[in-house]
Each structure stands twice: as structure tokens, then as C-alpha cells.
């Protein structure tokens, strides 16, 4: 579609992504597995069929909780609109080896 993007992200067993942020919002649906995401410094535990949102310019990263099974995150986003308007920006988290501190 011209206004909504969709993608699937594979997280291999034990994989943890580095934090980043971008202009655009994403709605995630856990298609397979379990794990966690850290969004704006808050840890969110998830499992298959859970849904969560990462809002505009929020730092976020994901981790697969399993040592043997893949996890898959399906997402919808508004990036085609943001890119079409020439407003897309992305930034990697530079501190702490690319990982956010988690709020207590």
C-alpha cells in the first residue's frame, strides 16, 4: 500500500538487536516465539499473539528469550508516508554498546 508498510523481523535464538529510533510509528504483532522489547527505557515482555506499539522517535530494541527457537515480529508502520514526505530519519543508539538502560 502507498500509506502503510508491513514487514516481518526474524530474531534467531538468543538474538538481541541494538537500539535505534526513527520518524515513524510501528505496531508489532508477535507471530512466533517469546522475548522482550525495550521501548523508551521500559522492558516489555511478549509472547506469541501479543501486540504492542512503538511510537514516533521512541528508542527500541528487541530480544528473543529462547536459546533454541526463532521469534518473529510482524509489523505495520506508517513509514511510506513519512518517507514520501521526505521526513524519514533514523538514528542508532550510541551509548552502552547500543543498548538502553532499563528503568526500574
C-alpha angles and dihedrals in degrees: 000000000000095000106032127052127200133193144161121229120202118209111193119217110298093359119150122188125216119251122262139155136210144178102269139063127248133200112204127201116191104232096177140005134001137271142116142275127207109215119181090340096310122113116228117192114210141181137182114314095015118133127207138164134227109202130215113304095353115148109242142173135170137217134193111227095203126088092200111026132066121239122211127200117197115199144189119201144174094229096118090063094044091048092045090055091050092243101115115125130164130192132188119223105250104192131077095020089301097307129114124235110246117235115238 
